[in-house]
Amino acid sequence: MIDKLLEKFVATNCNDETVAVLLSGGVDSLSLALTAHRLGKKVHAYTFHLEGQPTYDAEKAKSTSDKMGWDCTTVVVPIN
C-alpha cells in the first residue's frame, strides 16, 4: 500500500526527468529515491556532513548512490 502511495506522489509531483533527493541513511528518503528510480526518473542524491566529521548517513547515501548508479553530491558544511 505505501508503495502505491509513493508511486502516486512521485508521478504526480515530479514532472522532470531528473529528481533531487535529500538522501540519508534512513528508510524514508531511500524509499522515495527507489520509487523515483523505479518510475524511470534519474535520481541525483544530495547529502551533507560537518567538515572533518563524516557521518554514517552521508557514507550510506554515497554508498547507495554508487550501487544504484545515481549521481551524489556531498555538501561539506564548514564548522567555523
Secondary structure, 3 states (H helix, E strand, C coil): CHHHHHHHHHHHHCCCCEEEEECCCCHHHHHHHHHHHHCCCEEEEEEEEECCECCHHHHHHHHHHHHHCCEEEEEEECCC
